[in-house]
Amino acid sequence: MVPHKSLLFWAILDLSFSLNILGMEIPSVNENTVITAQQHIMSQLRHELPLLIKTVVQAPIEDGDIVFSKLDIKDGY
């Protein structure tokens, strides 16, 4: 939690933070991330939305609820 200009505090997830516990350093997520996706893949994302909608519509009801999550990360940087 960090101070925020319009709220009392703001929750952040700092992926550049490393830990030092009992003399052992645990590297940050950023340090351990290996980029494996091809860089042009993001331009193909627009083709996936219709497929996602179709998958949700056709999902069997007996399989239970479909849960989505949206993370607003633009204010975390």
PDB file of N, CA, C and O in Angstrom:
ATOM      1  N   MET A   1       0.849  -1.162   0.000  1.00  0.00           N
ATOM      2  CA  MET A   1       0.000   0.000   0.000  1.00  0.00           C
ATOM      3  C   MET A   1       0.904   1.237   0.000  1.00  0.00           C
ATOM      4  O   MET A   1       1.875   1.318   0.752  1.00  0.00           O
ATOM      5  N   VAL A   2       0.561   2.181  -0.851  1.00  0.00           N
ATOM      6  CA  VAL A   2       1.323   3.418  -0.924  1.00  0.00           C
ATOM      7  C   VAL A   2       0.355   4.599  -0.835  1.00  0.00           C
ATOM      8  O   VAL A   2      -0.812   4.468  -1.203  1.00  0.00           O
ATOM      9  N   PRO A   3       0.824   5.745  -0.353  1.00  0.00           N
ATOM     10  CA  PRO A   3      -0.049   6.927  -0.325  1.00  0.00           C
ATOM     11  C   PRO A   3      -0.508   7.281  -1.737  1.00  0.00           C
ATOM     12  O   PRO A   3       0.209   7.050  -2.711  1.00  0.00           O
ATOM     13  N   HIS A   4      -1.716   7.846  -1.836  1.00  0.00           N
ATOM     14  CA  HIS A   4      -2.285   8.186  -3.132  1.00  0.00           C
ATOM     15  C   HIS A   4      -2.854   9.589  -3.062  1.00  0.00           C
ATOM     16  O   HIS A   4      -3.268  10.035  -1.992  1.00  0.00           O
ATOM     17  N   LYS A   5      -2.883  10.299  -4.196  1.00  0.00           N
ATOM     18  CA  LYS A   5      -3.314  11.694  -4.198  1.00  0.00           C
ATOM     19  C   LYS A   5      -4.801  11.876  -3.923  1.00  0.00           C
ATOM     20  O   LYS A   5      -5.183  12.861  -3.290  1.00  0.00           O
ATOM     21  N   SER A   6      -5.666  10.946  -4.385  1.00  0.00           N
ATOM     22  CA  SER A   6      -7.104  11.120  -4.167  1.00  0.00           C
ATOM     23  C   SER A   6      -7.700  10.073  -3.226  1.00  0.00           C
ATOM     24  O   SER A   6      -8.880  10.154  -2.888  1.00  0.00           O
ATOM     25  N   LEU A   7      -6.913   9.107  -2.806  1.00  0.00           N
ATOM     26  CA  LEU A   7      -7.344   8.092  -1.841  1.00  0.00           C
ATOM     27  C   LEU A   7      -6.365   8.082  -0.687  1.00  0.00           C
ATOM     28  O   LEU A   7      -5.282   8.661  -0.779  1.00  0.00           O
ATOM     29  N   LEU A   8      -6.736   7.432   0.391  1.00  0.00           N
ATOM     30  CA  LEU A   8      -5.811   7.353   1.510  1.00  0.00           C
ATOM     31  C   LEU A   8      -4.586   6.526   1.124  1.00  0.00           C
ATOM     32  O   LEU A   8      -3.447   6.949   1.325  1.00  0.00           O
ATOM     33  N   PHE A   9      -4.841   5.329   0.560  1.00  0.00           N
ATOM     34  CA  PHE A   9      -3.754   4.473   0.098  1.00  0.00           C
ATOM     35  C   PHE A   9      -4.158   3.796  -1.200  1.00  0.00           C
ATOM     36  O   PHE A   9      -5.339   3.731  -1.540  1.00  0.00           O
ATOM     37  N   TRP A  10      -3.175   3.297  -1.914  1.00  0.00           N
ATOM     38  CA  TRP A  10      -3.373   2.632  -3.195  1.00  0.00           C
ATOM     39  C   TRP A  10      -2.566   1.338  -3.176  1.00  0.00           C
ATOM     40  O   TRP A  10      -1.382   1.340  -2.838  1.00  0.00           O
ATOM     41  N   ALA A  11      -3.208   0.243  -3.539  1.00  0.00           N
ATOM     42  CA  ALA A  11      -2.502  -1.043  -3.561  1.00  0.00           C
ATOM     43  C   ALA A  11      -1.700  -1.159  -4.849  1.00  0.00           C
ATOM     44  O   ALA A  11      -2.204  -0.856  -5.930  1.00  0.00           O
ATOM     45  N   ILE A  12      -0.461  -1.595  -4.734  1.00  0.00           N
ATOM     46  CA  ILE A  12       0.369  -1.808  -5.917  1.00  0.00           C
ATOM     47  C   ILE A  12       1.011  -3.187  -5.846  1.00  0.00           C
ATOM     48  O   ILE A  12       1.150  -3.771  -4.771  1.00  0.00           O
ATOM     49  N   LEU A  13       1.387  -3.681  -6.976  1.00  0.00           N
ATOM     50  CA  LEU A  13       2.146  -4.920  -7.071  1.00  0.00           C
ATOM     51  C   LEU A  13       3.451  -4.550  -7.754  1.00  0.00           C
ATOM     52  O   LEU A  13       3.479  -4.302  -8.959  1.00  0.00           O
ATOM     53  N   ASP A  14       4.518  -4.514  -6.995  1.00  0.00           N
ATOM     54  CA  ASP A  14       5.819  -4.086  -7.509  1.00  0.00           C
ATOM     55  C   ASP A  14       6.609  -5.313  -7.951  1.00  0.00           C
ATOM     56  O   ASP A  14       7.199  -6.010  -7.125  1.00  0.00           O
ATOM     57  N   LEU A  15       6.619  -5.573  -9.252  1.00  0.00           N
ATOM     58  CA  LEU A  15       7.302  -6.747  -9.785  1.00  0.00           C
ATOM     59  C   LEU A  15       8.812  -6.556  -9.876  1.00  0.00           C
ATOM     60  O   LEU A  15       9.528  -7.471 -10.284  1.00  0.00           O
ATOM     61  N   SER A  16       9.300  -5.378  -9.500  1.00  0.00           N
ATOM     62  CA  SER A  16      10.742  -5.142  -9.507  1.00  0.00           C
ATOM     63  C   SER A  16      11.337  -5.310  -8.110  1.00  0.00           C
ATOM     64  O   SER A  16      12.536  -5.109  -7.919  1.00  0.00           O
ATOM     65  N   PHE A  17      10.518  -5.672  -7.147  1.00  0.00           N
ATOM     66  CA  PHE A  17      10.946  -5.777  -5.748  1.00  0.00           C
ATOM     67  C   PHE A  17      11.571  -7.143  -5.486  1.00  0.00           C
ATOM     68  O   PHE A  17      10.960  -8.171  -5.776  1.00  0.00           O
ATOM     69  N   SER A  18      12.777  -7.160  -4.943  1.00  0.00           N
ATOM     70  CA  SER A  18      13.411  -8.418  -4.556  1.00  0.00           C
ATOM     71  C   SER A  18      13.476  -8.474  -3.030  1.00  0.00           C
ATOM     72  O   SER A  18      13.437  -7.444  -2.357  1.00  0.00           O
ATOM     73  N   LEU A  19      13.576  -9.678  -2.502  1.00  0.00           N
ATOM     74  CA  LEU A  19      13.608  -9.869  -1.052  1.00  0.00           C
ATOM     75  C   LEU A  19      14.954 -10.419  -0.611  1.00  0.00           C
ATOM     76  O   LEU A  19      15.629 -11.121  -1.364  1.00  0.00           O
ATOM     77  N   ASN A  20      15.328 -10.098   0.594  1.00  0.00           N
ATOM     78  CA  ASN A  20      16.513 -10.673   1.206  1.00  0.00           C
ATOM     79  C   ASN A  20      16.073 -11.251   2.550  1.00  0.00           C
ATOM     80  O   ASN A  20      15.857 -10.515   3.513  1.00  0.00           O
ATOM     81  N   ILE A  21      15.942 -12.586   2.601  1.00  0.00           N
ATOM     82  CA  ILE A  21      15.445 -13.254   3.802  1.00  0.00           C
ATOM     83  C   ILE A  21      16.508 -14.207   4.322  1.00  0.00           C
ATOM     84  O   ILE A  21      16.957 -15.103   3.607  1.00  0.00           O
ATOM     85  N   LEU A  22      16.901 -14.008   5.563  1.00  0.00           N
ATOM     86  CA  LEU A  22      17.897 -14.863   6.213  1.00  0.00           C
ATOM     87  C   LEU A  22      19.163 -15.013   5.368  1.00  0.00           C
ATOM     88  O   LEU A  22      19.733 -16.100   5.271  1.00  0.00           O
ATOM     89  N   GLY A  23      19.588 -13.916   4.764  1.00  0.00           N
ATOM     90  CA  GLY A  23      20.803 -13.920   3.958  1.00  0.00           C
ATOM     91  C   GLY A  23      20.638 -14.495   2.562  1.00  0.00           C
ATOM     92  O   GLY A  23      21.601 -14.544   1.797  1.00  0.00           O
ATOM     93  N   MET A  24      19.428 -14.931   2.218  1.00  0.00           N
ATOM     94  CA  MET A  24      19.188 -15.487   0.881  1.00  0.00           C
ATOM     95  C   MET A  24      18.386 -14.473   0.077  1.00  0.00           C
ATOM     96  O   MET A  24      17.326 -14.021   0.510  1.00  0.00           O
ATOM     97  N   GLU A  25      18.900 -14.120  -1.094  1.00  0.00           N
ATOM     98  CA  GLU A  25      18.198 -13.160  -1.937  1.00  0.00           C
ATOM     99  C   GLU A  25      17.222 -13.881  -2.852  1.00  0.00           C
ATOM    100  O   GLU A  25      17.573 -14.826  -3.559  1.00  0.00           O
ATOM    101  N   ILE A  26      15.986 -13.404  -2.812  1.00  0.00           N
ATOM    102  CA  ILE A  26      14.953 -13.900  -3.721  1.00  0.00           C
ATOM    103  C   ILE A  26      14.780 -12.835  -4.791  1.00  0.00           C
ATOM    104  O   ILE A  26      14.300 -11.741  -4.494  1.00  0.00           O
ATOM    105  N   PRO A  27      15.161 -13.132  -6.037  1.00  0.00           N
ATOM    106  CA  PRO A  27      15.108 -12.121  -7.085  1.00  0.00           C
ATOM    107  C   PRO A  27      13.685 -11.690  -7.406  1.00  0.00           C
ATOM    108  O   PRO A  27      12.721 -12.397  -7.112  1.00  0.00           O
ATOM    109  N   SER A  28      13.578 -10.538  -8.005  1.00  0.00           N
ATOM    110  CA  SER A  28      12.271 -10.006  -8.371  1.00  0.00           C
ATOM    111  C   SER A  28      11.674 -10.806  -9.528  1.00  0.00           C
ATOM    112  O   SER A  28      12.369 -11.548 -10.222  1.00  0.00           O
ATOM    113  N   VAL A  29      10.374 -10.633  -9.711  1.00  0.00           N
ATOM    114  CA  VAL A  29       9.698 -11.264 -10.845  1.00  0.00           C
ATOM    115  C   VAL A  29      10.306 -10.753 -12.147  1.00  0.00           C
ATOM    116  O   VAL A  29      10.526 -11.526 -13.079  1.00  0.00           O
ATOM    117  N   ASN A  30      10.575  -9.456 -12.210  1.00  0.00           N
ATOM    118  CA  ASN A  30      11.151  -8.885 -13.430  1.00  0.00           C
ATOM    119  C   ASN A  30      12.499  -9.520 -13.773  1.00  0.00           C
ATOM    120  O   ASN A  30      12.800  -9.762 -14.942  1.00  0.00           O
ATOM    121  N   GLU A  31      13.306  -9.785 -12.745  1.00  0.00           N
ATOM    122  CA  GLU A  31      14.626 -10.384 -12.986  1.00  0.00           C
ATOM    123  C   GLU A  31      14.518 -11.812 -13.499  1.00  0.00           C
ATOM    124  O   GLU A  31      15.375 -12.266 -14.258  1.00  0.00           O
ATOM    125  N   ASN A  32      13.475 -12.522 -13.092  1.00  0.00           N
ATOM    126  CA  ASN A  32      13.317 -13.928 -13.468  1.00  0.00           C
ATOM    127  C   ASN A  32      12.436 -14.148 -14.689  1.00  0.00           C
ATOM    128  O   ASN A  32      12.276 -15.283 -15.138  1.00  0.00           O
ATOM    129  N   THR A  33      11.869 -13.092 -15.225  1.00  0.00           N
ATOM    130  CA  THR A  33      10.969 -13.236 -16.369  1.00  0.00           C
ATOM    131  C   THR A  33      11.765 -13.482 -17.637  1.00  0.00           C
ATOM    132  O   THR A  33      12.704 -12.754 -17.957  1.00  0.00           O
ATOM    133  N   VAL A  34      11.371 -14.511 -18.342  1.00  0.00           N
ATOM    134  CA  VAL A  34      11.974 -14.823 -19.634  1.00  0.00           C
ATOM    135  C   VAL A  34      10.905 -14.584 -20.693  1.00  0.00           C
ATOM    136  O   VAL A  34       9.875 -15.258 -20.700  1.00  0.00           O
ATOM    137  N   ILE A  35      11.142 -13.640 -21.577  1.00  0.00           N
ATOM    138  CA  ILE A  35      10.165 -13.324 -22.616  1.00  0.00           C
ATOM    139  C   ILE A  35      10.205 -14.417 -23.665  1.00  0.00           C
ATOM    140  O   ILE A  35      11.217 -14.633 -24.331  1.00  0.00           O
ATOM    141  N   THR A  36       9.071 -15.105 -23.794  1.00  0.00           N
ATOM    142  CA  THR A  36       8.998 -16.207 -24.747  1.00  0.00           C
ATOM    143  C   THR A  36       8.020 -15.929 -25.876  1.00  0.00           C
ATOM    144  O   THR A  36       8.073 -16.590 -26.913  1.00  0.00           O
ATOM    145  N   ALA A  37       7.125 -14.958 -25.691  1.00  0.00           N
ATOM    146  CA  ALA A  37       6.142 -14.648 -26.732  1.00  0.00           C
ATOM    147  C   ALA A  37       6.804 -13.880 -27.869  1.00  0.00           C
ATOM    148  O   ALA A  37       7.691 -13.054 -27.656  1.00  0.00           O
ATOM    149  N   GLN A  38       6.357 -14.172 -29.053  1.00  0.00           N
ATOM    150  CA  GLN A  38       6.841 -13.420 -30.207  1.00  0.00           C
ATOM    151  C   GLN A  38       6.256 -12.010 -30.141  1.00  0.00           C
ATOM    152  O   GLN A  38       5.093 -11.841 -29.773  1.00  0.00           O
ATOM    153  N   GLN A  39       7.032 -11.019 -30.486  1.00  0.00           N
ATOM    154  CA  GLN A  39       6.620  -9.634 -30.304  1.00  0.00           C
ATOM    155  C   GLN A  39       5.443  -9.228 -31.184  1.00  0.00           C
ATOM    156  O   GLN A  39       4.722  -8.292 -30.839  1.00  0.00           O
ATOM    157  N   HIS A  40       5.231  -9.897 -32.295  1.00  0.00           N
ATOM    158  CA  HIS A  40       4.115  -9.525 -33.174  1.00  0.00           C
ATOM    159  C   HIS A  40       2.786 -10.121 -32.708  1.00  0.00           C
ATOM    160  O   HIS A  40       1.751  -9.830 -33.308  1.00  0.00           O
ATOM    161  N   ILE A  41       2.783 -10.936 -31.669  1.00  0.00           N
ATOM    162  CA  ILE A  41       1.574 -11.605 -31.199  1.00  0.00           C
ATOM    163  C   ILE A  41       0.520 -10.599 -30.732  1.00  0.00           C
ATOM    164  O   ILE A  41      -0.669 -10.822 -30.961  1.00  0.00           O
ATOM    165  N   MET A  42       0.911  -9.522 -30.097  1.00  0.00           N
ATOM    166  CA  MET A  42      -0.061  -8.547 -29.600  1.00  0.00           C
ATOM    167  C   MET A  42      -0.910  -7.976 -30.723  1.00  0.00           C
ATOM    168  O   MET A  42      -2.077  -7.655 -30.497  1.00  0.00           O
ATOM    169  N   SER A  43      -0.370  -7.841 -31.912  1.00  0.00           N
ATOM    170  CA  SER A  43      -1.155  -7.305 -33.031  1.00  0.00           C
ATOM    171  C   SER A  43      -2.233  -8.277 -33.465  1.00  0.00           C
ATOM    172  O   SER A  43      -3.188  -7.882 -34.134  1.00  0.00           O
ATOM    173  N   GLN A  44      -2.097  -9.546 -33.094  1.00  0.00           N
ATOM    174  CA  GLN A  44      -3.095 -10.548 -33.460  1.00  0.00           C
ATOM    175  C   GLN A  44      -4.191 -10.680 -32.406  1.00  0.00           C
ATOM    176  O   GLN A  44      -5.140 -11.442 -32.598  1.00  0.00           O
ATOM    177  N   LEU A  45      -4.077  -9.959 -31.309  1.00  0.00           N
ATOM    178  CA  LEU A  45      -5.035 -10.067 -30.224  1.00  0.00           C
ATOM    179  C   LEU A  45      -6.447  -9.691 -30.655  1.00  0.00           C
ATOM    180  O   LEU A  45      -7.412 -10.250 -30.133  1.00  0.00           O
ATOM    181  N   ARG A  46      -6.589  -8.780 -31.571  1.00  0.00           N
ATOM    182  CA  ARG A  46      -7.915  -8.334 -32.000  1.00  0.00           C
ATOM    183  C   ARG A  46      -8.729  -9.463 -32.625  1.00  0.00           C
ATOM    184  O   ARG A  46      -9.955  -9.374 -32.689  1.00  0.00           O
ATOM    185  N   HIS A  47      -8.074 -10.510 -33.079  1.00  0.00           N
ATOM    186  CA  HIS A  47      -8.778 -11.642 -33.664  1.00  0.00           C
ATOM    187  C   HIS A  47      -9.310 -12.599 -32.601  1.00  0.00           C
ATOM    188  O   HIS A  47     -10.132 -13.466 -32.897  1.00  0.00           O
ATOM    189  N   GLU A  48      -8.848 -12.443 -31.382  1.00  0.00           N
ATOM    190  CA  GLU A  48      -9.211 -13.370 -30.316  1.00  0.00           C
ATOM    191  C   GLU A  48     -10.512 -13.015 -29.617  1.00  0.00           C
ATOM    192  O   GLU A  48     -11.150 -13.895 -29.040  1.00  0.00           O
ATOM    193  N   LEU A  49     -10.927 -11.752 -29.649  1.00  0.00           N
ATOM    194  CA  LEU A  49     -12.142 -11.361 -28.941  1.00  0.00           C
ATOM    195  C   LEU A  49     -13.375 -12.106 -29.456  1.00  0.00           C
ATOM    196  O   LEU A  49     -14.138 -12.614 -28.635  1.00  0.00           O
ATOM    197  N   PRO A  50     -13.612 -12.199 -30.759  1.00  0.00           N
ATOM    198  CA  PRO A  50     -14.772 -12.981 -31.212  1.00  0.00           C
ATOM    199  C   PRO A  50     -14.698 -14.449 -30.774  1.00  0.00           C
ATOM    200  O   PRO A  50     -15.722 -15.051 -30.449  1.00  0.00           O
ATOM    201  N   LEU A  51     -13.503 -15.018 -30.766  1.00  0.00           N
ATOM    202  CA  LEU A  51     -13.345 -16.405 -30.312  1.00  0.00           C
ATOM    203  C   LEU A  51     -13.659 -16.531 -28.824  1.00  0.00           C
ATOM    204  O   LEU A  51     -14.274 -17.512 -28.404  1.00  0.00           O
ATOM    205  N   LEU A  52     -13.249 -15.559 -28.031  1.00  0.00           N
ATOM    206  CA  LEU A  52     -13.540 -15.562 -26.599  1.00  0.00           C
ATOM    207  C   LEU A  52     -15.050 -15.485 -26.365  1.00  0.00           C
ATOM    208  O   LEU A  52     -15.592 -16.231 -25.550  1.00  0.00           O
ATOM    209  N   ILE A  53     -15.719 -14.592 -27.074  1.00  0.00           N
ATOM    210  CA  ILE A  53     -17.173 -14.453 -26.931  1.00  0.00           C
ATOM    211  C   ILE A  53     -17.876 -15.752 -27.310  1.00  0.00           C
ATOM    212  O   ILE A  53     -18.777 -16.198 -26.600  1.00  0.00           O
ATOM    213  N   LYS A  54     -17.477 -16.354 -28.411  1.00  0.00           N
ATOM    214  CA  LYS A  54     -18.068 -17.615 -28.855  1.00  0.00           C
ATOM    215  C   LYS A  54     -17.862 -18.708 -27.805  1.00  0.00           C
ATOM    216  O   LYS A  54     -18.779 -19.484 -27.535  1.00  0.00           O
ATOM    217  N   THR A  55     -16.685 -18.777 -27.222  1.00  0.00           N
ATOM    218  CA  THR A  55     -16.386 -19.783 -26.208  1.00  0.00           C
ATOM    219  C   THR A  55     -17.261 -19.609 -24.980  1.00  0.00           C
ATOM    220  O   THR A  55     -17.747 -20.590 -24.418  1.00  0.00           O
ATOM    221  N   VAL A  56     -17.465 -18.370 -24.560  1.00  0.00           N
ATOM    222  CA  VAL A  56     -18.298 -18.100 -23.388  1.00  0.00           C
ATOM    223  C   VAL A  56     -19.752 -18.482 -23.678  1.00  0.00           C
ATOM    224  O   VAL A  56     -20.409 -19.109 -22.848  1.00  0.00           O
ATOM    225  N   VAL A  57     -20.241 -18.111 -24.833  1.00  0.00           N
ATOM    226  CA  VAL A  57     -21.635 -18.405 -25.195  1.00  0.00           C
ATOM    227  C   VAL A  57     -21.872 -19.910 -25.265  1.00  0.00           C
ATOM    228  O   VAL A  57     -22.936 -20.385 -24.869  1.00  0.00           O
ATOM    229  N   GLN A  58     -20.912 -20.653 -25.754  1.00  0.00           N
ATOM    230  CA  GLN A  58     -21.079 -22.088 -25.959  1.00  0.00           C
ATOM    231  C   GLN A  58     -20.672 -22.931 -24.743  1.00  0.00           C
ATOM    232  O   GLN A  58     -20.783 -24.157 -24.781  1.00  0.00           O
ATOM    233  N   ALA A  59     -20.210 -22.299 -23.683  1.00  0.00           N
ATOM    234  CA  ALA A  59     -19.763 -23.048 -22.504  1.00  0.00           C
ATOM    235  C   ALA A  59     -20.942 -23.754 -21.846  1.00  0.00           C
ATOM    236  O   ALA A  59     -21.990 -23.143 -21.636  1.00  0.00           O
ATOM    237  N   PRO A  60     -20.783 -25.037 -21.517  1.00  0.00           N
ATOM    238  CA  PRO A  60     -21.869 -25.776 -20.868  1.00  0.00           C
ATOM    239  C   PRO A  60     -22.206 -25.197 -19.494  1.00  0.00           C
ATOM    240  O   PRO A  60     -21.309 -24.937 -18.692  1.00  0.00           O
ATOM    241  N   ILE A  61     -23.474 -25.000 -19.228  1.00  0.00           N
ATOM    242  CA  ILE A  61     -23.923 -24.425 -17.961  1.00  0.00           C
ATOM    243  C   ILE A  61     -23.544 -25.328 -16.790  1.00  0.00           C
ATOM    244  O   ILE A  61     -23.217 -24.844 -15.707  1.00  0.00           O
ATOM    245  N   GLU A  62     -23.590 -26.638 -17.011  1.00  0.00           N
ATOM    246  CA  GLU A  62     -23.288 -27.565 -15.918  1.00  0.00           C
ATOM    247  C   GLU A  62     -21.830 -27.517 -15.478  1.00  0.00           C
ATOM    248  O   GLU A  62     -21.491 -28.069 -14.431  1.00  0.00           O
ATOM    249  N   ASP A  63     -20.960 -26.872 -16.249  1.00  0.00           N
ATOM    250  CA  ASP A  63     -19.558 -26.728 -15.858  1.00  0.00           C
ATOM    251  C   ASP A  63     -19.354 -25.622 -14.830  1.00  0.00           C
ATOM    252  O   ASP A  63     -18.254 -25.461 -14.300  1.00  0.00           O
ATOM    253  N   GLY A  64     -20.405 -24.860 -14.545  1.00  0.00           N
ATOM    254  CA  GLY A  64     -20.307 -23.805 -13.537  1.00  0.00           C
ATOM    255  C   GLY A  64     -20.107 -22.428 -14.149  1.00  0.00           C
ATOM    256  O   GLY A  64     -20.127 -22.249 -15.367  1.00  0.00           O
ATOM    257  N   ASP A  65     -19.916 -21.481 -13.274  1.00  0.00           N
ATOM    258  CA  ASP A  65     -19.776 -20.088 -13.692  1.00  0.00           C
ATOM    259  C   ASP A  65     -18.453 -19.842 -14.402  1.00  0.00           C
ATOM    260  O   ASP A  65     -17.462 -20.537 -14.173  1.00  0.00           O
ATOM    261  N   ILE A  66     -18.463 -18.848 -15.260  1.00  0.00           N
ATOM    262  CA  ILE A  66     -17.242 -18.365 -15.903  1.00  0.00           C
ATOM    263  C   ILE A  66     -16.840 -17.091 -15.168  1.00  0.00           C
ATOM    264  O   ILE A  66     -17.656 -16.187 -14.992  1.00  0.00           O
ATOM    265  N   VAL A  67     -15.601 -17.024 -14.746  1.00  0.00           N
ATOM    266  CA  VAL A  67     -15.136 -15.880 -13.961  1.00  0.00           C
ATOM    267  C   VAL A  67     -14.096 -15.116 -14.768  1.00  0.00           C
ATOM    268  O   VAL A  67     -13.148 -15.699 -15.295  1.00  0.00           O
ATOM    269  N   PHE A  68     -14.284 -13.814 -14.857  1.00  0.00           N
ATOM    270  CA  PHE A  68     -13.323 -12.943 -15.531  1.00  0.00           C
ATOM    271  C   PHE A  68     -12.693 -12.014 -14.503  1.00  0.00           C
ATOM    272  O   PHE A  68     -13.273 -11.736 -13.453  1.00  0.00           O
ATOM    273  N   SER A  69     -11.515 -11.549 -14.821  1.00  0.00           N
ATOM    274  CA  SER A  69     -10.835 -10.600 -13.955  1.00  0.00           C
ATOM    275  C   SER A  69     -10.214  -9.508 -14.809  1.00  0.00           C
ATOM    276  O   SER A  69      -9.614  -9.786 -15.848  1.00  0.00           O
ATOM    277  N   LYS A  70     -10.360  -8.272 -14.370  1.00  0.00           N
ATOM    278  CA  LYS A  70      -9.727  -7.146 -15.061  1.00  0.00           C
ATOM    279  C   LYS A  70      -8.798  -6.474 -14.060  1.00  0.00           C
ATOM    280  O   LYS A  70      -9.209  -6.098 -12.962  1.00  0.00           O
ATOM    281  N   LEU A  71      -7.569  -6.335 -14.449  1.00  0.00           N
ATOM    282  CA  LEU A  71      -6.588  -5.673 -13.595  1.00  0.00           C
ATOM    283  C   LEU A  71      -6.255  -4.314 -14.189  1.00  0.00           C
ATOM    284  O   LEU A  71      -5.783  -4.224 -15.323  1.00  0.00           O
ATOM    285  N   ASP A  72      -6.497  -3.275 -13.436  1.00  0.00           N
ATOM    286  CA  ASP A  72      -6.196  -1.923 -13.885  1.00  0.00           C
ATOM    287  C   ASP A  72      -4.788  -1.571 -13.410  1.00  0.00           C
ATOM    288  O   ASP A  72      -4.591  -1.156 -12.268  1.00  0.00           O
ATOM    289  N   ILE A  73      -3.818  -1.742 -14.299  1.00  0.00           N
ATOM    290  CA  ILE A  73      -2.426  -1.548 -13.884  1.00  0.00           C
ATOM    291  C   ILE A  73      -1.857  -0.210 -14.325  1.00  0.00           C
ATOM    292  O   ILE A  73      -0.716   0.104 -13.986  1.00  0.00           O
ATOM    293  N   LYS A  74      -2.615   0.590 -15.072  1.00  0.00           N
ATOM    294  CA  LYS A  74      -2.039   1.823 -15.608  1.00  0.00           C
ATOM    295  C   LYS A  74      -1.631   2.818 -14.512  1.00  0.00           C
ATOM    296  O   LYS A  74      -0.678   3.575 -14.699  1.00  0.00           O
ATOM    297  N   ASP A  75      -2.335   2.829 -13.377  1.00  0.00           N
ATOM    298  CA  ASP A  75      -1.999   3.766 -12.313  1.00  0.00           C
ATOM    299  C   ASP A  75      -0.945   3.221 -11.357  1.00  0.00           C
ATOM    300  O   ASP A  75      -0.551   3.906 -10.413  1.00  0.00           O
ATOM    301  N   GLY A  76      -0.487   1.998 -11.592  1.00  0.00           N
ATOM    302  CA  GLY A  76       0.489   1.409 -10.700  1.00  0.00           C
ATOM    303  C   GLY A  76       1.927   1.772 -11.028  1.00  0.00           C
ATOM    304  O   GLY A  76       2.847   1.357 -10.323  1.00  0.00           O
ATOM    305  N   TYR A  77       2.129   2.536 -12.082  1.00  0.00           N
ATOM    306  CA  TYR A  77       3.493   2.840 -12.507  1.00  0.00           C
ATOM    307  C   TYR A  77       3.794   4.298 -12.384  1.00  0.00           C
ATOM    308  O   TYR A  77       4.903   4.728 -12.701  1.00  0.00           O
TER     309      TYR A  77
END
